[in-house]
Amino acid sequence: MRAAGNFQFSGKWHELVRNLPETGMDYTIVRIVLNDGRRFDQAMIDSGRLVRIRGLPCIPFSEEEVVEIAATHEKWKWNEKP
């Protein structure tokens, strides 16, 4: 598993991400599903950029691996362990 780091959504996800309803000021909490079946239920998109996944130190995938993005609005305390 390679760490991709945070990234700005573009390509096929750009329009969907741009139109997601906000969870808070400029950010949305989403579920992301990858083409290999992995699922991340609490990921943060801020101003069109995937910036954080709950419980992980970095983002372990790239935009090309994403097959689903859905807003969940499930907030968490940043320093809380999952």
N, C-alpha and C positions, 0 to 999 in steps of 0.2 A: 504494500500500500504506500503510495507516494503522497507526500503532503503538497497540496497545490497552493496553499495560502489563500487569502481572501481574493475575490475577483468581482469585477463589474459584469453583470449579466448583459449579454449581447445576443446576436443571432436570434434564434427562434424563441428564446425566453425573454428577450428585452420587453416586448409589448405586454406580456402577461405580468411580469414583475412590476412594470411601471404602473399598471392598473390595479394592483392589489390594494385592498383597504388597509389603512394604517392601524397598527396596534397602539402606537404612541407617536410622538412627534418624529416624523420622517422614518420610522422603522416599522417593520412587520415581522411577526413571529410566524414561521412556516414549517410545514413538514416537507422534507425532500426525500424522494425515492430515486435510487440509482439503477442503472441497467443491470447490475449484478444482484439486485434484490435488497441491498442494504437500505436502511430507512433511518432518517434522522428527524425525530419528531419535534425538536425545538431548535430551530436554526433562525438566526436573525439576519434580515435583509435591511440595510440602512441606505437610503437614497440610491437604490438599485444595485447595491454591492452586498454580496454575501460576506458578512464580517465575523460571524461567531456561530458556534454550535455548542449547545449546552454539554458540559462535561469533557470537552476535547480542547487540547491546547492549540490545535490548528485545524484547518479544513483539509480532510484527507482525500479530496477528489477534485476533479475539474468540472467545468460547466458541461463539457461534452458527455459526461457520464450521467447527467440528470435526465430522468424520464418523467418525473412528476414534481410539481410544486403546488402546494395548497396552503392558504392562510389558515392558521389555527388560533392565533392570538393567545397562546398558552404562555404567559409570562413566568419568569422565575427570578429568584434572587441571585445576582451574579456570583456571589461567593459561596452559594449553596452547592453541595455535591449532589449529582443525580442519584 
